Amino acid sequence: MANILCLDFDETIVLDNTARQVFERFAAPEWREHEERYRAGKLSVEQFHAAALDLVEAEAEELTDFVLASARPREGVLELLDWALWNDWLPIVVSNGFDIYVNPVLDSLGIDRVTRHAGRARFDYRWRVTYFSPRGVEIQDGFQLAYAASFKNTGDVVCYVGAGESDVQAALLAERVFARGTLLERLEGVHPDVRPFDTFHDVVASLNKG
């Protein structure tokens, strides 16, 4: 059994939604139609991301340069990871985003030893992204939920940190949730232990209080 600190990436580790920044900069305008279908509940976030990424026109190096220049890390992220190290918590990043931006940003912050799970992007004439469950099965919905459920099923204690609508189902499985934005709105009064945060210093302070 382990203590798992499960961290979302977009709007959590970084302040912005990096996938959306990529689409706004590099995708054909039709990506917004896919976003509307996602907001209407006709696509999962994984399906939306796959459809929008297919419309991106950029080389891998160009994408990496863009996200590294655009990324705004949330204050206190390194301090939170240090706290986890010294207090026997295992930090794991689980993101509905893509490894082509999650990995470079984390590596640039010196967070190269933290386990991360995200969509696996590749370029085969067009950009493609595939999401795999903890068992290696390709899935098109519930990526974050699959990992949270896997942690729970092995008896781990899960603390979830996130911000978006796509975090809700996974966060509901956690013993404790640090939330902001849409996730906070959805879980207040529903989850027995949900705590708001602005910076990761807030998360550390709350964890120290127990």
PyMOL CGO cylinders between C-alpha atoms (Angstrom):
from pymol import cmd
from pymol.cgo import CYLINDER

trace = [
    CYLINDER, 0.00, 0.00, 0.00, 1.27, 3.47, -0.90, 0.3, 1, 1, 1, 1, 1, 1,
    CYLINDER, 1.27, 3.47, -0.90, 0.21, 7.06, -0.38, 0.3, 1, 1, 1, 1, 1, 1,
    CYLINDER, 0.21, 7.06, -0.38, -0.42, 8.42, -3.88, 0.3, 1, 1, 1, 1, 1, 1,
    CYLINDER, -0.42, 8.42, -3.88, -0.41, 12.15, -4.64, 0.3, 1, 1, 1, 1, 1, 1,
    CYLINDER, -0.41, 12.15, -4.64, -2.22, 12.19, -7.99, 0.3, 1, 1, 1, 1, 1, 1,
    CYLINDER, -2.22, 12.19, -7.99, -1.68, 15.43, -9.89, 0.3, 1, 1, 1, 1, 1, 1,
    CYLINDER, -1.68, 15.43, -9.89, -3.45, 16.70, -12.98, 0.3, 1, 1, 1, 1, 1, 1,
    CYLINDER, -3.45, 16.70, -12.98, -1.34, 18.81, -15.36, 0.3, 1, 1, 1, 1, 1, 1,
    CYLINDER, -1.34, 18.81, -15.36, -3.38, 21.41, -17.25, 0.3, 1, 1, 1, 1, 1, 1,
    CYLINDER, -3.38, 21.41, -17.25, -4.66, 24.22, -15.01, 0.3, 1, 1, 1, 1, 1, 1,
    CYLINDER, -4.66, 24.22, -15.01, -3.05, 22.42, -12.08, 0.3, 1, 1, 1, 1, 1, 1,
    CYLINDER, -3.05, 22.42, -12.08, 0.71, 22.01, -12.43, 0.3, 1, 1, 1, 1, 1, 1,
    CYLINDER, 0.71, 22.01, -12.43, 0.56, 24.77, -15.04, 0.3, 1, 1, 1, 1, 1, 1,
    CYLINDER, 0.56, 24.77, -15.04, -1.86, 27.67, -14.86, 0.3, 1, 1, 1, 1, 1, 1,
    CYLINDER, -1.86, 27.67, -14.86, -3.29, 27.29, -18.35, 0.3, 1, 1, 1, 1, 1, 1,
    CYLINDER, -3.29, 27.29, -18.35, -4.85, 24.56, -20.47, 0.3, 1, 1, 1, 1, 1, 1,
    CYLINDER, -4.85, 24.56, -20.47, -1.85, 23.69, -22.62, 0.3, 1, 1, 1, 1, 1, 1,
    CYLINDER, -1.85, 23.69, -22.62, -3.79, 21.49, -25.03, 0.3, 1, 1, 1, 1, 1, 1,
    CYLINDER, -3.79, 21.49, -25.03, -6.11, 24.39, -25.80, 0.3, 1, 1, 1, 1, 1, 1,
    CYLINDER, -6.11, 24.39, -25.80, -3.13, 26.71, -26.27, 0.3, 1, 1, 1, 1, 1, 1,
    CYLINDER, -3.13, 26.71, -26.27, -1.70, 24.27, -28.81, 0.3, 1, 1, 1, 1, 1, 1,
    CYLINDER, -1.70, 24.27, -28.81, -5.00, 24.04, -30.67, 0.3, 1, 1, 1, 1, 1, 1,
    CYLINDER, -5.00, 24.04, -30.67, -5.45, 27.82, -30.72, 0.3, 1, 1, 1, 1, 1, 1,
    CYLINDER, -5.45, 27.82, -30.72, -1.95, 28.29, -32.13, 0.3, 1, 1, 1, 1, 1, 1,
    CYLINDER, -1.95, 28.29, -32.13, -1.56, 25.39, -34.55, 0.3, 1, 1, 1, 1, 1, 1,
    CYLINDER, -1.56, 25.39, -34.55, -4.90, 23.69, -35.33, 0.3, 1, 1, 1, 1, 1, 1,
    CYLINDER, -4.90, 23.69, -35.33, -7.27, 24.41, -38.21, 0.3, 1, 1, 1, 1, 1, 1,
    CYLINDER, -7.27, 24.41, -38.21, -10.35, 26.39, -37.08, 0.3, 1, 1, 1, 1, 1, 1,
    CYLINDER, -10.35, 26.39, -37.08, -12.54, 23.28, -37.18, 0.3, 1, 1, 1, 1, 1, 1,
    CYLINDER, -12.54, 23.28, -37.18, -11.10, 22.22, -33.82, 0.3, 1, 1, 1, 1, 1, 1,
    CYLINDER, -11.10, 22.22, -33.82, -13.63, 24.51, -32.16, 0.3, 1, 1, 1, 1, 1, 1,
    CYLINDER, -13.63, 24.51, -32.16, -16.46, 22.38, -33.55, 0.3, 1, 1, 1, 1, 1, 1,
    CYLINDER, -16.46, 22.38, -33.55, -14.98, 19.39, -31.75, 0.3, 1, 1, 1, 1, 1, 1,
    CYLINDER, -14.98, 19.39, -31.75, -14.72, 21.46, -28.58, 0.3, 1, 1, 1, 1, 1, 1,
    CYLINDER, -14.72, 21.46, -28.58, -18.42, 22.33, -28.81, 0.3, 1, 1, 1, 1, 1, 1,
    CYLINDER, -18.42, 22.33, -28.81, -19.28, 18.64, -29.19, 0.3, 1, 1, 1, 1, 1, 1,
    CYLINDER, -19.28, 18.64, -29.19, -17.18, 17.91, -26.10, 0.3, 1, 1, 1, 1, 1, 1,
    CYLINDER, -17.18, 17.91, -26.10, -18.91, 20.62, -24.09, 0.3, 1, 1, 1, 1, 1, 1,
    CYLINDER, -18.91, 20.62, -24.09, -22.27, 19.24, -25.22, 0.3, 1, 1, 1, 1, 1, 1,
    CYLINDER, -22.27, 19.24, -25.22, -21.31, 15.81, -23.89, 0.3, 1, 1, 1, 1, 1, 1,
    CYLINDER, -21.31, 15.81, -23.89, -21.07, 14.22, -27.34, 0.3, 1, 1, 1, 1, 1, 1,
    CYLINDER, -21.07, 14.22, -27.34, -17.34, 13.53, -27.08, 0.3, 1, 1, 1, 1, 1, 1,
    CYLINDER, -17.34, 13.53, -27.08, -15.16, 12.47, -24.17, 0.3, 1, 1, 1, 1, 1, 1,
    CYLINDER, -15.16, 12.47, -24.17, -12.18, 14.69, -23.45, 0.3, 1, 1, 1, 1, 1, 1,
    CYLINDER, -12.18, 14.69, -23.45, -9.95, 11.98, -24.92, 0.3, 1, 1, 1, 1, 1, 1,
    CYLINDER, -9.95, 11.98, -24.92, -11.99, 11.89, -28.15, 0.3, 1, 1, 1, 1, 1, 1,
    CYLINDER, -11.99, 11.89, -28.15, -12.00, 15.68, -28.33, 0.3, 1, 1, 1, 1, 1, 1,
    CYLINDER, -12.00, 15.68, -28.33, -8.24, 15.85, -27.92, 0.3, 1, 1, 1, 1, 1, 1,
    CYLINDER, -8.24, 15.85, -27.92, -7.69, 13.17, -30.58, 0.3, 1, 1, 1, 1, 1, 1,
    CYLINDER, -7.69, 13.17, -30.58, -9.96, 14.96, -33.06, 0.3, 1, 1, 1, 1, 1, 1,
    CYLINDER, -9.96, 14.96, -33.06, -8.42, 18.38, -32.42, 0.3, 1, 1, 1, 1, 1, 1,
    CYLINDER, -8.42, 18.38, -32.42, -4.82, 17.12, -32.51, 0.3, 1, 1, 1, 1, 1, 1,
    CYLINDER, -4.82, 17.12, -32.51, -5.52, 15.64, -35.95, 0.3, 1, 1, 1, 1, 1, 1,
    CYLINDER, -5.52, 15.64, -35.95, -6.00, 19.24, -37.15, 0.3, 1, 1, 1, 1, 1, 1,
    CYLINDER, -6.00, 19.24, -37.15, -2.65, 20.49, -35.80, 0.3, 1, 1, 1, 1, 1, 1,
    CYLINDER, -2.65, 20.49, -35.80, -0.06, 21.56, -38.38, 0.3, 1, 1, 1, 1, 1, 1,
    CYLINDER, -0.06, 21.56, -38.38, 3.33, 21.77, -36.68, 0.3, 1, 1, 1, 1, 1, 1,
    CYLINDER, 3.33, 21.77, -36.68, 6.56, 19.85, -36.30, 0.3, 1, 1, 1, 1, 1, 1,
    CYLINDER, 6.56, 19.85, -36.30, 7.40, 18.26, -32.95, 0.3, 1, 1, 1, 1, 1, 1,
    CYLINDER, 7.40, 18.26, -32.95, 10.22, 20.72, -32.30, 0.3, 1, 1, 1, 1, 1, 1,
    CYLINDER, 10.22, 20.72, -32.30, 7.94, 23.67, -33.02, 0.3, 1, 1, 1, 1, 1, 1,
    CYLINDER, 7.94, 23.67, -33.02, 5.35, 22.32, -30.58, 0.3, 1, 1, 1, 1, 1, 1,
    CYLINDER, 5.35, 22.32, -30.58, 7.95, 21.78, -27.88, 0.3, 1, 1, 1, 1, 1, 1,
    CYLINDER, 7.95, 21.78, -27.88, 9.39, 25.27, -28.28, 0.3, 1, 1, 1, 1, 1, 1,
    CYLINDER, 9.39, 25.27, -28.28, 5.90, 26.75, -28.08, 0.3, 1, 1, 1, 1, 1, 1,
    CYLINDER, 5.90, 26.75, -28.08, 4.79, 24.95, -24.94, 0.3, 1, 1, 1, 1, 1, 1,
    CYLINDER, 4.79, 24.95, -24.94, 8.06, 25.63, -23.14, 0.3, 1, 1, 1, 1, 1, 1,
    CYLINDER, 8.06, 25.63, -23.14, 7.71, 29.33, -23.92, 0.3, 1, 1, 1, 1, 1, 1,
    CYLINDER, 7.71, 29.33, -23.92, 4.04, 29.36, -22.91, 0.3, 1, 1, 1, 1, 1, 1,
    CYLINDER, 4.04, 29.36, -22.91, 4.05, 27.20, -19.77, 0.3, 1, 1, 1, 1, 1, 1,
    CYLINDER, 4.05, 27.20, -19.77, 3.39, 29.02, -16.50, 0.3, 1, 1, 1, 1, 1, 1,
    CYLINDER, 3.39, 29.02, -16.50, 4.06, 26.64, -13.60, 0.3, 1, 1, 1, 1, 1, 1,
    CYLINDER, 4.06, 26.64, -13.60, 1.88, 27.06, -10.53, 0.3, 1, 1, 1, 1, 1, 1,
    CYLINDER, 1.88, 27.06, -10.53, 3.76, 28.51, -7.59, 0.3, 1, 1, 1, 1, 1, 1,
    CYLINDER, 3.76, 28.51, -7.59, 5.07, 25.95, -5.13, 0.3, 1, 1, 1, 1, 1, 1,
    CYLINDER, 5.07, 25.95, -5.13, 5.11, 22.87, -7.37, 0.3, 1, 1, 1, 1, 1, 1,
    CYLINDER, 5.11, 22.87, -7.37, 8.70, 21.95, -6.49, 0.3, 1, 1, 1, 1, 1, 1,
    CYLINDER, 8.70, 21.95, -6.49, 8.04, 22.50, -2.81, 0.3, 1, 1, 1, 1, 1, 1,
    CYLINDER, 8.04, 22.50, -2.81, 5.03, 20.15, -2.98, 0.3, 1, 1, 1, 1, 1, 1,
    CYLINDER, 5.03, 20.15, -2.98, 7.11, 17.44, -4.61, 0.3, 1, 1, 1, 1, 1, 1,
    CYLINDER, 7.11, 17.44, -4.61, 9.85, 17.87, -1.99, 0.3, 1, 1, 1, 1, 1, 1,
    CYLINDER, 9.85, 17.87, -1.99, 7.20, 17.55, 0.72, 0.3, 1, 1, 1, 1, 1, 1,
    CYLINDER, 7.20, 17.55, 0.72, 5.95, 14.34, -0.88, 0.3, 1, 1, 1, 1, 1, 1,
    CYLINDER, 5.95, 14.34, -0.88, 9.48, 12.92, -0.98, 0.3, 1, 1, 1, 1, 1, 1,
    CYLINDER, 9.48, 12.92, -0.98, 10.12, 13.60, 2.70, 0.3, 1, 1, 1, 1, 1, 1,
    CYLINDER, 10.12, 13.60, 2.70, 6.71, 12.42, 3.87, 0.3, 1, 1, 1, 1, 1, 1,
    CYLINDER, 6.71, 12.42, 3.87, 6.46, 9.09, 2.04, 0.3, 1, 1, 1, 1, 1, 1,
    CYLINDER, 6.46, 9.09, 2.04, 3.97, 10.18, -0.61, 0.3, 1, 1, 1, 1, 1, 1,
    CYLINDER, 3.97, 10.18, -0.61, 4.42, 9.05, -4.22, 0.3, 1, 1, 1, 1, 1, 1,
    CYLINDER, 4.42, 9.05, -4.22, 3.61, 11.87, -6.68, 0.3, 1, 1, 1, 1, 1, 1,
    CYLINDER, 3.61, 11.87, -6.68, 2.19, 10.73, -10.01, 0.3, 1, 1, 1, 1, 1, 1,
    CYLINDER, 2.19, 10.73, -10.01, 1.06, 13.01, -12.84, 0.3, 1, 1, 1, 1, 1, 1,
    CYLINDER, 1.06, 13.01, -12.84, -2.03, 11.74, -14.68, 0.3, 1, 1, 1, 1, 1, 1,
    CYLINDER, -2.03, 11.74, -14.68, -3.12, 14.01, -17.52, 0.3, 1, 1, 1, 1, 1, 1,
    CYLINDER, -3.12, 14.01, -17.52, -5.63, 13.87, -20.35, 0.3, 1, 1, 1, 1, 1, 1,
    CYLINDER, -5.63, 13.87, -20.35, -3.11, 15.95, -22.26, 0.3, 1, 1, 1, 1, 1, 1,
    CYLINDER, -3.11, 15.95, -22.26, -0.30, 14.70, -24.49, 0.3, 1, 1, 1, 1, 1, 1,
    CYLINDER, -0.30, 14.70, -24.49, 3.18, 13.54, -23.67, 0.3, 1, 1, 1, 1, 1, 1,
    CYLINDER, 3.18, 13.54, -23.67, 4.61, 15.89, -26.31, 0.3, 1, 1, 1, 1, 1, 1,
    CYLINDER, 4.61, 15.89, -26.31, 3.94, 18.81, -24.00, 0.3, 1, 1, 1, 1, 1, 1,
    CYLINDER, 3.94, 18.81, -24.00, 3.61, 17.24, -20.54, 0.3, 1, 1, 1, 1, 1, 1,
    CYLINDER, 3.61, 17.24, -20.54, 7.06, 15.65, -20.62, 0.3, 1, 1, 1, 1, 1, 1,
    CYLINDER, 7.06, 15.65, -20.62, 9.08, 18.66, -21.87, 0.3, 1, 1, 1, 1, 1, 1,
    CYLINDER, 9.08, 18.66, -21.87, 7.47, 21.00, -19.35, 0.3, 1, 1, 1, 1, 1, 1,
    CYLINDER, 7.47, 21.00, -19.35, 8.03, 18.65, -16.41, 0.3, 1, 1, 1, 1, 1, 1,
    CYLINDER, 8.03, 18.65, -16.41, 11.60, 17.95, -17.53, 0.3, 1, 1, 1, 1, 1, 1,
    CYLINDER, 11.60, 17.95, -17.53, 12.31, 21.68, -17.85, 0.3, 1, 1, 1, 1, 1, 1,
    CYLINDER, 12.31, 21.68, -17.85, 11.23, 22.12, -14.22, 0.3, 1, 1, 1, 1, 1, 1,
    CYLINDER, 11.23, 22.12, -14.22, 13.60, 19.37, -13.09, 0.3, 1, 1, 1, 1, 1, 1,
    CYLINDER, 13.60, 19.37, -13.09, 10.69, 17.01, -12.42, 0.3, 1, 1, 1, 1, 1, 1,
    CYLINDER, 10.69, 17.01, -12.42, 12.25, 14.28, -14.52, 0.3, 1, 1, 1, 1, 1, 1,
    CYLINDER, 12.25, 14.28, -14.52, 11.92, 11.46, -11.97, 0.3, 1, 1, 1, 1, 1, 1,
    CYLINDER, 11.92, 11.46, -11.97, 8.21, 11.81, -11.31, 0.3, 1, 1, 1, 1, 1, 1,
    CYLINDER, 8.21, 11.81, -11.31, 6.04, 9.15, -12.96, 0.3, 1, 1, 1, 1, 1, 1,
    CYLINDER, 6.04, 9.15, -12.96, 3.70, 10.64, -15.52, 0.3, 1, 1, 1, 1, 1, 1,
    CYLINDER, 3.70, 10.64, -15.52, 0.83, 9.20, -17.56, 0.3, 1, 1, 1, 1, 1, 1,
    CYLINDER, 0.83, 9.20, -17.56, -0.64, 11.09, -20.50, 0.3, 1, 1, 1, 1, 1, 1,
    CYLINDER, -0.64, 11.09, -20.50, -1.86, 10.54, -24.03, 0.3, 1, 1, 1, 1, 1, 1,
    CYLINDER, -1.86, 10.54, -24.03, 0.86, 9.18, -26.31, 0.3, 1, 1, 1, 1, 1, 1,
    CYLINDER, 0.86, 9.18, -26.31, 1.20, 11.38, -29.36, 0.3, 1, 1, 1, 1, 1, 1,
    CYLINDER, 1.20, 11.38, -29.36, 2.87, 10.42, -32.61, 0.3, 1, 1, 1, 1, 1, 1,
    CYLINDER, 2.87, 10.42, -32.61, 3.09, 11.82, -36.12, 0.3, 1, 1, 1, 1, 1, 1,
    CYLINDER, 3.09, 11.82, -36.12, 1.90, 9.44, -38.87, 0.3, 1, 1, 1, 1, 1, 1,
    CYLINDER, 1.90, 9.44, -38.87, 1.21, 11.84, -41.73, 0.3, 1, 1, 1, 1, 1, 1,
    CYLINDER, 1.21, 11.84, -41.73, -1.05, 13.56, -39.18, 0.3, 1, 1, 1, 1, 1, 1,
    CYLINDER, -1.05, 13.56, -39.18, -0.78, 13.94, -35.43, 0.3, 1, 1, 1, 1, 1, 1,
    CYLINDER, -0.78, 13.94, -35.43, -2.38, 11.08, -33.54, 0.3, 1, 1, 1, 1, 1, 1,
    CYLINDER, -2.38, 11.08, -33.54, -2.85, 10.47, -29.81, 0.3, 1, 1, 1, 1, 1, 1,
    CYLINDER, -2.85, 10.47, -29.81, -3.60, 7.21, -28.01, 0.3, 1, 1, 1, 1, 1, 1,
    CYLINDER, -3.60, 7.21, -28.01, -4.66, 6.72, -24.41, 0.3, 1, 1, 1, 1, 1, 1,
    CYLINDER, -4.66, 6.72, -24.41, -3.79, 3.48, -22.62, 0.3, 1, 1, 1, 1, 1, 1,
    CYLINDER, -3.79, 3.48, -22.62, -5.26, 2.18, -19.38, 0.3, 1, 1, 1, 1, 1, 1,
    CYLINDER, -5.26, 2.18, -19.38, -2.96, 0.96, -16.57, 0.3, 1, 1, 1, 1, 1, 1,
    CYLINDER, -2.96, 0.96, -16.57, -3.31, -2.51, -18.13, 0.3, 1, 1, 1, 1, 1, 1,
    CYLINDER, -3.31, -2.51, -18.13, -2.15, -1.27, -21.53, 0.3, 1, 1, 1, 1, 1, 1,
    CYLINDER, -2.15, -1.27, -21.53, -5.59, -1.36, -23.15, 0.3, 1, 1, 1, 1, 1, 1,
    CYLINDER, -5.59, -1.36, -23.15, -6.42, 1.48, -25.51, 0.3, 1, 1, 1, 1, 1, 1,
    CYLINDER, -6.42, 1.48, -25.51, -9.31, 3.56, -24.18, 0.3, 1, 1, 1, 1, 1, 1,
    CYLINDER, -9.31, 3.56, -24.18, -11.25, 6.57, -25.45, 0.3, 1, 1, 1, 1, 1, 1,
    CYLINDER, -11.25, 6.57, -25.45, -12.88, 7.64, -22.21, 0.3, 1, 1, 1, 1, 1, 1,
    CYLINDER, -12.88, 7.64, -22.21, -12.08, 7.67, -18.49, 0.3, 1, 1, 1, 1, 1, 1,
    CYLINDER, -12.08, 7.67, -18.49, -8.29, 7.82, -18.71, 0.3, 1, 1, 1, 1, 1, 1,
    CYLINDER, -8.29, 7.82, -18.71, -7.78, 9.56, -15.35, 0.3, 1, 1, 1, 1, 1, 1,
    CYLINDER, -7.78, 9.56, -15.35, -10.55, 7.51, -13.76, 0.3, 1, 1, 1, 1, 1, 1,
    CYLINDER, -10.55, 7.51, -13.76, -8.82, 4.30, -14.87, 0.3, 1, 1, 1, 1, 1, 1,
    CYLINDER, -8.82, 4.30, -14.87, -5.63, 5.27, -13.04, 0.3, 1, 1, 1, 1, 1, 1,
    CYLINDER, -5.63, 5.27, -13.04, -7.41, 6.45, -9.89, 0.3, 1, 1, 1, 1, 1, 1,
    CYLINDER, -7.41, 6.45, -9.89, -9.38, 3.19, -9.81, 0.3, 1, 1, 1, 1, 1, 1,
    CYLINDER, -9.38, 3.19, -9.81, -6.18, 1.19, -10.30, 0.3, 1, 1, 1, 1, 1, 1,
    CYLINDER, -6.18, 1.19, -10.30, -4.56, 2.93, -7.32, 0.3, 1, 1, 1, 1, 1, 1,
    CYLINDER, -4.56, 2.93, -7.32, -7.62, 2.29, -5.17, 0.3, 1, 1, 1, 1, 1, 1,
    CYLINDER, -7.62, 2.29, -5.17, -7.91, -1.34, -6.22, 0.3, 1, 1, 1, 1, 1, 1,
    CYLINDER, -7.91, -1.34, -6.22, -4.36, -2.04, -5.03, 0.3, 1, 1, 1, 1, 1, 1,
    CYLINDER, -4.36, -2.04, -5.03, -5.17, -0.55, -1.63, 0.3, 1, 1, 1, 1, 1, 1,
    CYLINDER, -5.17, -0.55, -1.63, -3.36, 2.76, -2.08, 0.3, 1, 1, 1, 1, 1, 1,
    CYLINDER, -3.36, 2.76, -2.08, -4.44, 5.93, -0.29, 0.3, 1, 1, 1, 1, 1, 1,
    CYLINDER, -4.44, 5.93, -0.29, -5.13, 8.56, -2.96, 0.3, 1, 1, 1, 1, 1, 1,
    CYLINDER, -5.13, 8.56, -2.96, -4.94, 12.33, -2.60, 0.3, 1, 1, 1, 1, 1, 1,
    CYLINDER, -4.94, 12.33, -2.60, -6.08, 14.05, -5.80, 0.3, 1, 1, 1, 1, 1, 1,
    CYLINDER, -6.08, 14.05, -5.80, -5.10, 17.52, -7.00, 0.3, 1, 1, 1, 1, 1, 1,
    CYLINDER, -5.10, 17.52, -7.00, -6.96, 18.97, -9.97, 0.3, 1, 1, 1, 1, 1, 1,
    CYLINDER, -6.96, 18.97, -9.97, -9.07, 21.71, -11.45, 0.3, 1, 1, 1, 1, 1, 1,
    CYLINDER, -9.07, 21.71, -11.45, -11.25, 20.65, -14.37, 0.3, 1, 1, 1, 1, 1, 1,
    CYLINDER, -11.25, 20.65, -14.37, -14.45, 18.88, -15.31, 0.3, 1, 1, 1, 1, 1, 1,
    CYLINDER, -14.45, 18.88, -15.31, -12.48, 15.91, -16.59, 0.3, 1, 1, 1, 1, 1, 1,
    CYLINDER, -12.48, 15.91, -16.59, -11.04, 15.36, -13.09, 0.3, 1, 1, 1, 1, 1, 1,
    CYLINDER, -11.04, 15.36, -13.09, -14.39, 14.85, -11.37, 0.3, 1, 1, 1, 1, 1, 1,
    CYLINDER, -14.39, 14.85, -11.37, -14.87, 11.09, -11.61, 0.3, 1, 1, 1, 1, 1, 1,
    CYLINDER, -14.87, 11.09, -11.61, -11.26, 10.31, -10.70, 0.3, 1, 1, 1, 1, 1, 1,
    CYLINDER, -11.26, 10.31, -10.70, -11.30, 12.77, -7.79, 0.3, 1, 1, 1, 1, 1, 1,
    CYLINDER, -11.30, 12.77, -7.79, -14.44, 11.19, -6.36, 0.3, 1, 1, 1, 1, 1, 1,
    CYLINDER, -14.44, 11.19, -6.36, -12.42, 8.03, -5.67, 0.3, 1, 1, 1, 1, 1, 1,
    CYLINDER, -12.42, 8.03, -5.67, -9.79, 9.87, -3.63, 0.3, 1, 1, 1, 1, 1, 1,
    CYLINDER, -9.79, 9.87, -3.63, -9.76, 10.09, 0.15, 0.3, 1, 1, 1, 1, 1, 1,
    CYLINDER, -9.76, 10.09, 0.15, -8.83, 13.75, -0.06, 0.3, 1, 1, 1, 1, 1, 1,
    CYLINDER, -8.83, 13.75, -0.06, -9.10, 16.25, -2.90, 0.3, 1, 1, 1, 1, 1, 1,
    CYLINDER, -9.10, 16.25, -2.90, -7.41, 19.60, -3.44, 0.3, 1, 1, 1, 1, 1, 1,
    CYLINDER, -7.41, 19.60, -3.44, -9.50, 21.40, -6.01, 0.3, 1, 1, 1, 1, 1, 1,
    CYLINDER, -9.50, 21.40, -6.01, -10.00, 24.69, -7.77, 0.3, 1, 1, 1, 1, 1, 1,
    CYLINDER, -10.00, 24.69, -7.77, -12.17, 25.95, -10.61, 0.3, 1, 1, 1, 1, 1, 1,
    CYLINDER, -12.17, 25.95, -10.61, -14.77, 23.59, -12.03, 0.3, 1, 1, 1, 1, 1, 1,
    CYLINDER, -14.77, 23.59, -12.03, -13.60, 20.64, -9.94, 0.3, 1, 1, 1, 1, 1, 1,
    CYLINDER, -13.60, 20.64, -9.94, -14.11, 22.59, -6.73, 0.3, 1, 1, 1, 1, 1, 1,
    CYLINDER, -14.11, 22.59, -6.73, -17.59, 23.68, -7.84, 0.3, 1, 1, 1, 1, 1, 1,
    CYLINDER, -17.59, 23.68, -7.84, -18.56, 20.11, -8.68, 0.3, 1, 1, 1, 1, 1, 1,
    CYLINDER, -18.56, 20.11, -8.68, -17.26, 18.50, -5.49, 0.3, 1, 1, 1, 1, 1, 1,
    CYLINDER, -17.26, 18.50, -5.49, -18.21, 21.00, -2.79, 0.3, 1, 1, 1, 1, 1, 1,
    CYLINDER, -18.21, 21.00, -2.79, -20.95, 19.40, -0.72, 0.3, 1, 1, 1, 1, 1, 1,
    CYLINDER, -20.95, 19.40, -0.72, -20.46, 16.09, -2.55, 0.3, 1, 1, 1, 1, 1, 1,
    CYLINDER, -20.46, 16.09, -2.55, -17.01, 14.86, -1.51, 0.3, 1, 1, 1, 1, 1, 1,
    CYLINDER, -17.01, 14.86, -1.51, -16.38, 14.50, 2.25, 0.3, 1, 1, 1, 1, 1, 1,
    CYLINDER, -16.38, 14.50, 2.25, -12.88, 16.03, 2.13, 0.3, 1, 1, 1, 1, 1, 1,
    CYLINDER, -12.88, 16.03, 2.13, -12.38, 18.60, -0.61, 0.3, 1, 1, 1, 1, 1, 1,
    CYLINDER, -12.38, 18.60, -0.61, -10.09, 21.57, 0.03, 0.3, 1, 1, 1, 1, 1, 1,
    CYLINDER, -10.09, 21.57, 0.03, -9.59, 24.65, -2.16, 0.3, 1, 1, 1, 1, 1, 1,
    CYLINDER, -9.59, 24.65, -2.16, -6.13, 25.78, -3.20, 0.3, 1, 1, 1, 1, 1, 1,
    CYLINDER, -6.13, 25.78, -3.20, -4.55, 28.58, -5.19, 0.3, 1, 1, 1, 1, 1, 1,
    CYLINDER, -4.55, 28.58, -5.19, -0.86, 27.74, -5.04, 0.3, 1, 1, 1, 1, 1, 1,
    CYLINDER, -0.86, 27.74, -5.04, 0.83, 24.48, -4.10, 0.3, 1, 1, 1, 1, 1, 1,
    CYLINDER, 0.83, 24.48, -4.10, 2.01, 26.19, -0.93, 0.3, 1, 1, 1, 1, 1, 1,
    CYLINDER, 2.01, 26.19, -0.93, -1.65, 25.98, 0.12, 0.3, 1, 1, 1, 1, 1, 1,
    CYLINDER, -1.65, 25.98, 0.12, -1.61, 22.23, -0.51, 0.3, 1, 1, 1, 1, 1, 1,
    CYLINDER, -1.61, 22.23, -0.51, 1.57, 21.73, 1.54, 0.3, 1, 1, 1, 1, 1, 1,
    CYLINDER, 1.57, 21.73, 1.54, 0.21, 23.81, 4.43, 0.3, 1, 1, 1, 1, 1, 1,
    CYLINDER, 0.21, 23.81, 4.43, -3.01, 21.80, 4.48, 0.3, 1, 1, 1, 1, 1, 1,
    CYLINDER, -3.01, 21.80, 4.48, -1.21, 18.45, 4.27, 0.3, 1, 1, 1, 1, 1, 1,
    CYLINDER, -1.21, 18.45, 4.27, 1.00, 19.45, 7.19, 0.3, 1, 1, 1, 1, 1, 1,
    CYLINDER, 1.00, 19.45, 7.19, -2.11, 20.07, 9.29, 0.3, 1, 1, 1, 1, 1, 1,
    CYLINDER, -2.11, 20.07, 9.29, -3.34, 16.55, 8.50, 0.3, 1, 1, 1, 1, 1, 1,
]
cmd.load_cgo(trace, "trace")
